Amino acid sequence: MHEPTIEDIRENEEQRKRIGYAANPLCKVCRGFGRVYPLKENGTVDYSRTVICTAPDCLADSIKCWKETGQYLELKGISSRFQTFEQFIPGTGTEKCFVAFKNLATGNCEKPLLLCYGGVGNGKTHLCQALTAELNKRGINAFYYRVPDLLKTLRASIETHDLDEWIKSLSTVEALILDDYGLENQTDWALANIEDIIDARWQEKRITAMTTNKDITQLPARMQSRFRDVLISVAVLNSGKDYRIQKRSN
């Protein structure tokens, strides 16, 4: 039986600091390697592949804990002060929106597309970040982007010849949350790229949420049709008041 050395333990600690997770050097199942050979259906060992060790306190548990940290969520686009569903206080006009996001996050809604439209300052960004965090916690690879920031990245990718890769990645990632979609100060090129991404995700029924401060009737026709598709889409109006104005007036 392999007994971990002081060097093994030191390397384990360094890996946790460097990437956020590591196997347990004291694990009796994987002996600190973090991966094991699985069993075939007939009970024999399958030496052709390895899987993550699921023993208590080993690699699978370490990764799960890491995915709940701010460090991991920042990689997914969430700010360091990420917001949760528990922190959201539904008010007049925001109840249906809260339920729609929560249902998508927890898997209680079979429709993968969600559009939330309405005024500013009523919690749409909060719900987007909560949705992203909850999906990742469930093991669903989800990314959050503010649309204005994403468009800057896409424009910059033209210079580095990475635009096609970006479009492919955004079209195929398991879950994509787009916040603050607007029509003002956006070129036809920018709007067309976002439309193409939404359309590709609609075609493959991938989890997609988008917020906008525009009315749904102001969106491009093709985008409207995707989010009005009652078979796979949910569109909700957030009519809540701007809580920032309310806080300043109190």
N, C-alpha and C positions, 0 to 999 in steps of 0.2 A: 504494500500500500504506500502510495506516494505521500510523504509528510512535507508540508510546506516549510520552506526555509525562511529565514529572515528576509532574504532577497526577494522571495516570492511575495511576501506580505508587503514589502516596500513597493514593488512594482504594481501590486494591486492598488495601493493607496494613490500612487502617482497616476494610474489610469483613471481612477475615479475623479481626480482633480482635473485631469486633462480633457476627458470626454464626458464625464458625468456618471458613468456606470462601469461596473466590472464584475467578474465572477467572484464567488467566495473562495478564497484560497483554502479554506478548511472544509469545503464541500466533499462529502464522502461519495457522491455520485459521479461527478465529473472530475474530481480531484483538482479543482481549481482552473480547469481549462475553459469552462463556460459552455462547452458543447459536448454532446454525447452521440453515440451511434444509436439510432432508433431500432425498434423491433419490427420485423415484417409481420404480416398477418398470420403466418404459420408459427410465430414465436421465435424465430431465429434472428440473429443480429444482422442488420442491414449495414454493411461496411462501405456502401457506395455513397453515403451521404451522412451529414451530421445535422443535429437540431439543437436549438438553445436549451440549456439545462433548466428544468423547471423545479428543481429541488428547492425547498424553503430557503430563503435568503441568498439564493444564488443569482445567476445572470438574469433570468426572466423577471424576478422580483426587483432586481436592481434597475433594469430598464423601465419597468412599470413606475417605480418611484421617481426616476429621472424625468419621465414624461409629464409628471405633475408639477415640475419645478418651473420657475420663471426662466431659467437658462434654456430649457428645451423649447418653451413656448415662444421665446424671442426668435428662435430659428424659424418658427412658423409664421412670423410676422406680428405676433402679439407684443404689445408694449410691456415694459417691466412692471407696470402697475395694472396688469391684466385684470379684467372684471369678470365676475361669475354670475350665474343665474341666481344664486343665493343672495347676492348683493343688489339685485335689481328689484325695485319696488314698483310693481305695476300700478299705474294711475289711470285716470279717465282718458280713454282713447288709446291706451297702450296694452290693454289686457289681451286682445286677440293676437297682437304682434308677439307678445311674450309667449303665449301658448304655442304659436306656430314655430317659433325658434326652438322652444324647449322640446316639442314633439320631434322635430327633425334631429335635434342633438341626441335624444335618447332612443331613437329608432322607433318611436310610436307613430310615425307617419311614413307611409309607403311611397309618398310622392317626393322625389329627390330634388325638385326645383322649388325655390322659395324667393319671392320678390316682396320686399317691404318698402313701401313708398309713403311719403308724407313730409312734413316740415322738418326744420332743423332743431337740434337740441332736445329731442324727445327719447333718446336712449337707443337709437339704431346701432350706433357704434358699440355700445356696451353689449348689446345682444349678439352682435357679430363676433366679438372677442370671446364671449361666453360660449357661443356655438363652436368656435374653432377649438377652444380648450377642451370642451366636453367630447367632441369627436375624436381628438387625439387621445384622450384618456381611454376611450373605447377601442383604441387600436386602429382607428381610421386616419389615414394620412391626409390631414387637412391643412390648408394654407390660407392666411388672411392677407389681403392687400387693400390699401386705399387706392381707388382707381386713379386719382391724379398721380400718385407716386408710381404706380405700376406703369402708366403711360410714359413717364419719364424714363423708366428702365427700358421699356420697349424701344423708345426712340434711340437711346444710347446703344442698344444692342445692334442697331443697323451698322454703326461704325465698326463694331467688333465681329460682324457677320454671324451673330448669334440669334437673330430675330426668329428664324424658323424653329430653332431649338426651343426658344422661349414659348412660342405659340403652341408647339407640340406639347410641351410640358404642362402649360396651363390648360390645355384642352383635355389632357388625359390623367392629370393628378386625381387621386381618389375623391377628394372634396376640395372645393374652391369657394372661398367667401370673399366677395367683392363689395367694398364699402364706399359710399359717397360717389356713386355714379351721377354725373351731371352732363349737360349738353353744352353749357356755356364754355367758351374759350377752348373748344376741342375741334380738331380738324376732322375732315371726312375720313382721313386715313386712320386716326385714332378710334373714331366711332366704329369704323368698319372692322378693325381688329377685335374690339371687344365683342361686337356682334358675332364674328366668326367663332370666337371662343365659346360664347354662350350657345351658339347653334350646334357646335361639335359636341358639347356636353349634353345638350338636349337629345341629340341623336343617340348617344350611348347611355342616356339616363344616369348620368353621374351626379353626385350630390353637389348642388350649386345654389348659393344664396347671394342675393344682391340687394343693396339698399340704394335709394335715390331720394332726393328731396323734390323730384318732379312728380307730377301726376302720371299714372300709367299711360294715359292717352297721349302724353308728350314724348314717349319713347319711340324709337324707330319701329316701323311696322313689323319687321321680322322679329325683333326682340319682344314686342308686345305679344305676338302670336305664340312664342315659346312660353312665356310666363302666364298666358291665358289658357294654355293647354290643360284642361281640367283633369285629364287622365294622369299627368305626372307633375303638375305644377300647382303651387299655392301662392296666391297674391293677396297681401293684406295691407290695409291702410293703417298707418300709425298717425292718428289725429291728436296725439298728446301735445300739450303746450311745451314751449321751450323752457326746460327746467332751469337753465342758466339765467334767463330773465327773471324767473320767479324767485331764484335765490338772491339776485341782486336787489329785488324789490322788497324782500323780507327784512 
